[in-house]
Amino acid sequence: MKFFIAEGNIGGDVTREQVDAVIQKLKNKGWHVEYGAGNNKAEDISEFGQEQTLLDAFSDDFMMCLDELEN
């Protein structure tokens, strides 16, 4: 799946540099993530029907990256 992240997804007074750091961490974990606002979408036929499972796994990694950003 392709995911999009911008400052509004993280909240507060987040800078573009912080968003880019989170995106890079997620890319390092194997996620297809881009800067911006958009609808997360399945890109491969194998992902259809698996969207919720992928979203849950992505959310876990996203939260872990946010925790690392704060520390």
PyMOL CGO cylinders between C-alpha atoms (Angstrom):
from pymol import cmd
from pymol.cgo import CYLINDER

trace = [
    CYLINDER, 0.00, 0.00, 0.00, 1.00, 3.57, -0.51, 0.3, 1, 1, 1, 1, 1, 1,
    CYLINDER, 1.00, 3.57, -0.51, 0.67, 5.85, 2.51, 0.3, 1, 1, 1, 1, 1, 1,
    CYLINDER, 0.67, 5.85, 2.51, 0.81, 9.63, 2.73, 0.3, 1, 1, 1, 1, 1, 1,
    CYLINDER, 0.81, 9.63, 2.73, 2.00, 11.62, 5.74, 0.3, 1, 1, 1, 1, 1, 1,
    CYLINDER, 2.00, 11.62, 5.74, 2.06, 15.37, 6.33, 0.3, 1, 1, 1, 1, 1, 1,
    CYLINDER, 2.06, 15.37, 6.33, 2.39, 17.59, 9.38, 0.3, 1, 1, 1, 1, 1, 1,
    CYLINDER, 2.39, 17.59, 9.38, -1.33, 17.28, 10.14, 0.3, 1, 1, 1, 1, 1, 1,
    CYLINDER, -1.33, 17.28, 10.14, -0.97, 13.52, 10.59, 0.3, 1, 1, 1, 1, 1, 1,
    CYLINDER, -0.97, 13.52, 10.59, 1.51, 14.04, 13.39, 0.3, 1, 1, 1, 1, 1, 1,
    CYLINDER, 1.51, 14.04, 13.39, 0.04, 17.16, 14.98, 0.3, 1, 1, 1, 1, 1, 1,
    CYLINDER, 0.04, 17.16, 14.98, 1.20, 20.08, 17.02, 0.3, 1, 1, 1, 1, 1, 1,
    CYLINDER, 1.20, 20.08, 17.02, 4.17, 22.14, 15.93, 0.3, 1, 1, 1, 1, 1, 1,
    CYLINDER, 4.17, 22.14, 15.93, 5.75, 19.47, 13.77, 0.3, 1, 1, 1, 1, 1, 1,
    CYLINDER, 5.75, 19.47, 13.77, 8.21, 20.63, 11.13, 0.3, 1, 1, 1, 1, 1, 1,
    CYLINDER, 8.21, 20.63, 11.13, 8.65, 19.31, 7.61, 0.3, 1, 1, 1, 1, 1, 1,
    CYLINDER, 8.65, 19.31, 7.61, 12.04, 17.96, 8.69, 0.3, 1, 1, 1, 1, 1, 1,
    CYLINDER, 12.04, 17.96, 8.69, 10.39, 15.90, 11.43, 0.3, 1, 1, 1, 1, 1, 1,
    CYLINDER, 10.39, 15.90, 11.43, 7.82, 14.57, 8.97, 0.3, 1, 1, 1, 1, 1, 1,
    CYLINDER, 7.82, 14.57, 8.97, 10.63, 13.64, 6.58, 0.3, 1, 1, 1, 1, 1, 1,
    CYLINDER, 10.63, 13.64, 6.58, 12.42, 11.83, 9.43, 0.3, 1, 1, 1, 1, 1, 1,
    CYLINDER, 12.42, 11.83, 9.43, 9.31, 9.77, 10.19, 0.3, 1, 1, 1, 1, 1, 1,
    CYLINDER, 9.31, 9.77, 10.19, 8.81, 9.01, 6.50, 0.3, 1, 1, 1, 1, 1, 1,
    CYLINDER, 8.81, 9.01, 6.50, 12.43, 7.84, 6.20, 0.3, 1, 1, 1, 1, 1, 1,
    CYLINDER, 12.43, 7.84, 6.20, 12.08, 5.59, 9.25, 0.3, 1, 1, 1, 1, 1, 1,
    CYLINDER, 12.08, 5.59, 9.25, 8.94, 4.04, 7.78, 0.3, 1, 1, 1, 1, 1, 1,
    CYLINDER, 8.94, 4.04, 7.78, 10.62, 3.57, 4.40, 0.3, 1, 1, 1, 1, 1, 1,
    CYLINDER, 10.62, 3.57, 4.40, 13.50, 1.84, 6.20, 0.3, 1, 1, 1, 1, 1, 1,
    CYLINDER, 13.50, 1.84, 6.20, 10.90, -0.56, 7.64, 0.3, 1, 1, 1, 1, 1, 1,
    CYLINDER, 10.90, -0.56, 7.64, 9.73, -1.35, 4.10, 0.3, 1, 1, 1, 1, 1, 1,
    CYLINDER, 9.73, -1.35, 4.10, 6.65, 0.87, 3.81, 0.3, 1, 1, 1, 1, 1, 1,
    CYLINDER, 6.65, 0.87, 3.81, 5.82, 2.87, 0.68, 0.3, 1, 1, 1, 1, 1, 1,
    CYLINDER, 5.82, 2.87, 0.68, 5.35, 6.33, 2.19, 0.3, 1, 1, 1, 1, 1, 1,
    CYLINDER, 5.35, 6.33, 2.19, 5.32, 9.76, 0.56, 0.3, 1, 1, 1, 1, 1, 1,
    CYLINDER, 5.32, 9.76, 0.56, 4.97, 13.28, 1.87, 0.3, 1, 1, 1, 1, 1, 1,
    CYLINDER, 4.97, 13.28, 1.87, 1.58, 14.85, 1.37, 0.3, 1, 1, 1, 1, 1, 1,
    CYLINDER, 1.58, 14.85, 1.37, -2.11, 14.55, 1.93, 0.3, 1, 1, 1, 1, 1, 1,
    CYLINDER, -2.11, 14.55, 1.93, -3.84, 11.79, 0.09, 0.3, 1, 1, 1, 1, 1, 1,
    CYLINDER, -3.84, 11.79, 0.09, -5.82, 8.64, 0.47, 0.3, 1, 1, 1, 1, 1, 1,
    CYLINDER, -5.82, 8.64, 0.47, -3.83, 5.58, 1.44, 0.3, 1, 1, 1, 1, 1, 1,
    CYLINDER, -3.83, 5.58, 1.44, -4.35, 3.07, -1.33, 0.3, 1, 1, 1, 1, 1, 1,
    CYLINDER, -4.35, 3.07, -1.33, -3.62, -0.48, -2.29, 0.3, 1, 1, 1, 1, 1, 1,
    CYLINDER, -3.62, -0.48, -2.29, -1.13, -0.68, -5.14, 0.3, 1, 1, 1, 1, 1, 1,
    CYLINDER, -1.13, -0.68, -5.14, -0.90, -4.39, -5.77, 0.3, 1, 1, 1, 1, 1, 1,
    CYLINDER, -0.90, -4.39, -5.77, -3.62, -6.94, -6.44, 0.3, 1, 1, 1, 1, 1, 1,
    CYLINDER, -3.62, -6.94, -6.44, -2.34, -8.99, -3.48, 0.3, 1, 1, 1, 1, 1, 1,
    CYLINDER, -2.34, -8.99, -3.48, -3.21, -6.10, -1.14, 0.3, 1, 1, 1, 1, 1, 1,
    CYLINDER, -3.21, -6.10, -1.14, -6.90, -6.02, -2.02, 0.3, 1, 1, 1, 1, 1, 1,
    CYLINDER, -6.90, -6.02, -2.02, -8.92, -7.39, 0.85, 0.3, 1, 1, 1, 1, 1, 1,
    CYLINDER, -8.92, -7.39, 0.85, -5.91, -6.96, 3.15, 0.3, 1, 1, 1, 1, 1, 1,
    CYLINDER, -5.91, -6.96, 3.15, -6.23, -3.20, 3.61, 0.3, 1, 1, 1, 1, 1, 1,
    CYLINDER, -6.23, -3.20, 3.61, -7.24, -3.30, 7.29, 0.3, 1, 1, 1, 1, 1, 1,
    CYLINDER, -7.24, -3.30, 7.29, -4.45, -5.70, 8.21, 0.3, 1, 1, 1, 1, 1, 1,
    CYLINDER, -4.45, -5.70, 8.21, -1.93, -3.49, 6.41, 0.3, 1, 1, 1, 1, 1, 1,
    CYLINDER, -1.93, -3.49, 6.41, -3.34, -0.34, 8.01, 0.3, 1, 1, 1, 1, 1, 1,
    CYLINDER, -3.34, -0.34, 8.01, -3.05, -1.90, 11.46, 0.3, 1, 1, 1, 1, 1, 1,
    CYLINDER, -3.05, -1.90, 11.46, 0.57, -2.93, 10.88, 0.3, 1, 1, 1, 1, 1, 1,
    CYLINDER, 0.57, -2.93, 10.88, 1.41, 0.49, 9.42, 0.3, 1, 1, 1, 1, 1, 1,
    CYLINDER, 1.41, 0.49, 9.42, -0.23, 2.23, 12.40, 0.3, 1, 1, 1, 1, 1, 1,
    CYLINDER, -0.23, 2.23, 12.40, 1.91, 0.21, 14.81, 0.3, 1, 1, 1, 1, 1, 1,
    CYLINDER, 1.91, 0.21, 14.81, 5.11, 1.16, 12.97, 0.3, 1, 1, 1, 1, 1, 1,
    CYLINDER, 5.11, 1.16, 12.97, 3.95, 4.78, 12.61, 0.3, 1, 1, 1, 1, 1, 1,
    CYLINDER, 3.95, 4.78, 12.61, 3.37, 5.07, 16.36, 0.3, 1, 1, 1, 1, 1, 1,
    CYLINDER, 3.37, 5.07, 16.36, 6.77, 3.51, 17.06, 0.3, 1, 1, 1, 1, 1, 1,
    CYLINDER, 6.77, 3.51, 17.06, 8.42, 6.07, 14.77, 0.3, 1, 1, 1, 1, 1, 1,
    CYLINDER, 8.42, 6.07, 14.77, 6.59, 8.89, 16.57, 0.3, 1, 1, 1, 1, 1, 1,
    CYLINDER, 6.59, 8.89, 16.57, 7.85, 7.58, 19.91, 0.3, 1, 1, 1, 1, 1, 1,
    CYLINDER, 7.85, 7.58, 19.91, 11.40, 7.56, 18.53, 0.3, 1, 1, 1, 1, 1, 1,
    CYLINDER, 11.40, 7.56, 18.53, 10.92, 11.12, 17.24, 0.3, 1, 1, 1, 1, 1, 1,
    CYLINDER, 10.92, 11.12, 17.24, 9.90, 12.33, 20.69, 0.3, 1, 1, 1, 1, 1, 1,
    CYLINDER, 9.90, 12.33, 20.69, 12.90, 10.70, 22.38, 0.3, 1, 1, 1, 1, 1, 1,
]
cmd.load_cgo(trace, "trace")
